[in-house]
Amino acid sequence: MSEQVTDEAENQENSGLADNFEQMVGQRSLRMDAFERLIRNKAAMMGLFISVFMVFVGLFGPFFAPYDHLDINLQRVHETPTTDHWLGTDLLGRDMLSRIMHGGRTAVFVAFVVIVISVGLGTLFGAIAAFAGGFIDDLIMRIMDGFYSFPELLLAAFIYAVVRRPVEGFMTSIYDNVVAWDILKQTLYVDYAMVFGALALISVPGYARMIRGQIISLRERDFIRAERALGVPNRQILTKHLIPNAIAPIVVLATINVGGVMLLESSLSFLGLGIQPPGASWGNMIAQNLPMWRMYPHVVLIPGITLAVTVFGFNFLGDGVNDALNPRQIRR
């Protein structure tokens, strides 16, 4: 009798262990849940496809372009799409498809460089403000509020217009008096540097405010108090615990802002302040061909539609990532 009771107890114990194992196997990680919500979002998947395609075009498209984007053929100006020129030609007879591909490289390059710079600076200033508090916090945040008081495009245009000529003059003086490097005479590199600086500067406040809010909510948590009680240096707490735990919303914001940076870069180029010829930009393509809009609408529609689709793609992807990572979206 006792042996039978013992066997039943062992069977129940084994059954309980098996049930617990099945429950552990059945549990899904938060990352897997977020990934599944993302792939179920049709708009996000469409945005992901557009984003990946445009990044691929930006990185590798110029290598597959049918023509050099600077080749001029005045005998074939403003041609509509043909078998020789799939998207037609512009006012100088340049192949539109080749210029769209090189403009895509400019858009992708500018967007990702600006995002990296602004995320880095915004995280640094926001973390310092949140962790230091007091006067330093007030000083940094008031400076950020000052940037917020101006429209983004106007502020970027002002920074570009004010800073570009002194920077170009400084590079020319170095070329004349210090070292005669050809790169110092290339105004295209000045255009890129000014666009990077202007767009990154106006993007920093958004990231700084977000990382500050995240760190303020984290610094009173029990695990941070425990670190302080153990005598862990503030720098280590900030870099090892606070910033890594606060970075997820920054990733979402950066994804959403990629399309916005592309739009700002094209807007500056359209106004004659961003990437200018011989550099290719969707904005300057629209500006150059705008006078011929009524007679040859394709020369404006093609870069305009390309820019719009790209911006929509990154916005859809950013919204999808936000919905996937937002705990409020989890169905209970």
C-alpha positions, 0 to 999 in steps of 0.5 A: 500500500505504501509503495502504491502511495509513493508511486502516485506521489512520484507520478504527480511530482513528475506531472507537475514538473512536466506542466511547469516545463511546458509553461516555461516553453510556452512563455514568449519573450517580450522581444518575440511578442514585439516582433510578432506585433510588428510583422502583423502590422501591414502598414509597418511591413510596407514601410519596412519594404520601402525603407529597405529598398530605398536604403539599398538604392542609396548604397548600391544604386549608383553602381547600377545606374545606366548613365553618369548622373552628370553626363549632359546631352543637350540634344535630348533635353526634357525627354519623356520616359523611353527605352533609353531613359526609363524616367526621361531626361531633365533640362540638361539632358541628364538621365533622370533615373541615374540622378534619382539613384544618386539623390537617394544616396544623398538622402540616405547618407545625410539622414543616417549621419544626422541621426547618429550625431543628434542621437549621440549629442541628445543622449549625452546632454539629456543624461547629464541634465537628468542625472545632475539636476539643479542648475545644470539641468535648468541650463541645458533644458532652457537651451533646448527650449530655445531651439524649440522656439524656432521653426525647424526649417527656418532655423536650419536655413539660418544656421546654414546661411550664417556658418557656410561662408566662414567655414568655406573661407577658413578651408580656403585659407588652409589650402592657400597657407597650410596644405594644398589638399584638393579636398579643401577646395571642394565646395560639395564637402562644405555643403555636406558638412553644413547640412550635417551640422544644421540638421543635427543641431535642430534635432538634438533637443527632441532626443535630449528631452526624451532621454532626460524624461526616461532617466528621471523616471529610472533614477529613483528605481530600487535597483539604482538606489541599490547601486548607490548604496553599494558605492558604485560611481555615478558615471558607471550607474549612468553608462551601465544602467540608466542609459541602456534602460532608457534607449528603447524610446530613442530607437523608436524616435530615431526611426520615425525621424529618418523620413523627417531628416530626408524631407528637411535636407530636400527642403534646404536643397530646394531653397538653394541652401543644401546640397547643390550641383554637382551633388545630386539631391531630390530637392535641387532636382525639383528646384531646377526643373520647376520652371518647366513644370507645365510643359514637362511635368515628369521632371518634377513629379518623379523626384517629388513622388520618390521623396514622398514615398520614401518619407511615408515608408520610414514614417510607417515603419517608425509607427509600427516599431512604436506600436510593437514596443509600446506596452499599452499595445499588449493584449491581456 
